[in-house]
Amino acid sequence: MFRQLILIALVATFTACTGGQKTATTATDEATGKTVEYRGEEINGKGAISVDELFVKIADKEEIPAIKVEGEVISVCQVKGCWMRMAAADGQELMVKFKDYGFFMPLDLTGKIVMEGKAFKQVTPVDELRHYAEDAGKSAEEIAAITEPEEEILFEAFGVMIPKN
């Protein structure tokens, strides 16, 4: 009985410390033969569109409930990897968060990735924009300059595929 209680306590502690996050897995992508790392659910790159194409597709919609997007990661939350931004050709950025806070990205992630999830429009309040700027390591002046809410396109990913070679 005592052993069972200790085992339950250890499992509860481990789960609390990891936030219930799924760990990354590495495999060979069948389509390309390249090594990839999966964060969240395992996905494939078939049918993925660019970030630029996503912006065009969502222009007259509020949400696209299921879509695959590929693109260049330009920044990751430097506190714990709980969000990332991707670049569009025209200078716009796509904010990406992860379903149910279930997985995070490596803090040093750069380069092309493929993700699957949903895209939607949202007005982000000033305090949240400032929080993201702080997480990104922006200066106090840059953070203070954020004074207006911003309508932006967000992406909630349930799976991310990161090429490793």
Long-range contacts (C-beta under 8 A, 24 or more apart in sequence): 19-101, 20-102, 21-101, 21-102, 21-103, 21-104, 22-102, 22-103, 24-103, 26-164, 29-161, 29-163, 34-163, 34-164, 34-165, 35-163, 35-164, 35-165, 36-161, 36-162, 36-163, 36-164, 37-161, 37-162, 37-164, 38-159, 38-160, 38-161, 38-162, 39-98, 39-103, 39-104, 39-105, 39-159, 39-160, 39-162, 40-98, 40-99, 40-102, 40-103, 40-157, 40-158, 40-159, 40-160, 41-116, 41-158, 41-159, 42-159, 42-161, 43-68, 43-114, 43-115, 43-116, 43-159, 43-160, 43-161, 44-114, 44-161, 45-70, 45-114, 45-161, 48-114, 51-86, 51-87, 51-88, 51-94, 52-88, 52-89, 52-90, 54-94, 54-119, 54-153, 54-155, 55-88, 55-92, 55-94, 55-153, 58-119, 58-120, 58-121, 58-153, 62-120, 62-121, 63-118, 63-119, 63-120, 63-121, 64-118, 64-119, 64-120, 65-118, 66-116, 66-117, 66-118, 67-116, 67-117, 67-118, 67-119, 68-114, 68-115, 68-116, 69-94, 69-114, 69-115, 69-116, 69-119, 69-155, 70-112, 70-113, 70-114, 70-115, 71-112, 71-113, 72-110, 72-111, 72-112, 73-105, 73-109, 73-110, 73-111, 73-112, 73-113, 74-110, 75-136, 76-105, 76-106, 76-107, 76-108, 76-109, 77-104, 77-105, 77-107, 77-132, 77-135, 77-136, 78-107, 78-135, 78-136, 78-137, 79-135, 80-104, 80-107, 81-105, 81-106, 81-107, 81-109, 82-135, 83-132, 83-135, 84-109, 86-113, 86-155, 94-153, 94-154, 94-155, 95-124, 95-132, 95-152, 95-153, 95-154, 95-155, 96-154, 96-155, 96-156, 96-157, 97-154, 97-155, 97-156, 97-157, 98-156, 98-157, 98-158, 98-160, 99-156, 99-157, 99-158, 102-158, 103-160, 105-160, 109-162, 111-163, 112-163, 113-160, 113-161, 113-162, 113-163, 114-160, 114-161, 115-155, 115-157, 115-159, 115-160, 115-161, 116-157, 116-158, 116-159, 117-155, 117-156, 117-157, 117-158, 117-159, 118-155, 118-156, 119-153, 119-154, 119-155, 120-153, 120-154, 120-156, 121-151, 121-152, 121-153, 121-154, 122-151, 122-152, 122-154, 123-149, 123-150, 123-151, 123-152, 124-149, 124-150, 124-151, 124-152, 124-154, 125-149
